[in-house]
Amino acid sequence: AVCYLYGLEIHEALGVPVGLLNTNWGGTAIQDWCPQQALDDCSHVAPTPGRLGVATHLYNAMIHPLMNHTIKGVVWYQGESNGGDPEGYSCLQPAMIKRWREGWAAGSNTDAAFPFGLVQLAGNTGDTFGLPQFRWLGQTDGYGVLPNPKMPNTFIATSYDLGDAPSPYGSVHSRNKKEVGHRLAVAGLRVAYGNTSVHAGPAFDSARKDGATVVLTFRDVGAAGLALSKMNVTTALNVTQWAGDTPFEVCERTSAAAGDDDD
């Protein structure tokens, strides 16, 4: 659904046909989609096989055969099966992107640095430190945003506020695919297609303390600026576990080198 909705919005924005190659297998781990070179790159942090027991097999069967097609880019929606290993994922994801880019460039006329978009894991009922750490460290390598120096020419669709508590598939599997596809599309239009007039969401820039107040600065906020609103983005489904006032959390990362803990 997300693949189709992403392609539809890109088509409507550009006014040209958009071809989609849809290759997926639910409930799998990133190791299943990695070539052996990517696993070798991360053997120091991720020695375990894929979710189905044989790492690389889905790459061999469902990715490598597509590398003779010239593509514009990739969108990636995965991570739940690796949620308990943010450190390993923070290595495997950039390694996989690098090796996919090499493979497609070698097998076709695909740009060797083609854009790569991904979807942030949604908020989960009873989130402990695990999934927030995975979003921060696993999916953006601690930068909190994409693109970043570790993952250039990438983009991300945030979905933390789309946690779907009553979903029969689990709250992290939000049924609001339309909003996920839209957020992915606006980020793709900006990064992959160079449309700087669209805004894919604010990015944290800096923070400073002013007495008892913390002043946060964001960039890419759009012409209207920022506003707090309820986290429900649809009235069709109750796709959030939040109720009442708008939740807003700030995490301060202190210097580990100085012997401090992360707050």
Disulfide bonds with the S-S distance in Angstrom:
Cys42-Cys91 2.11
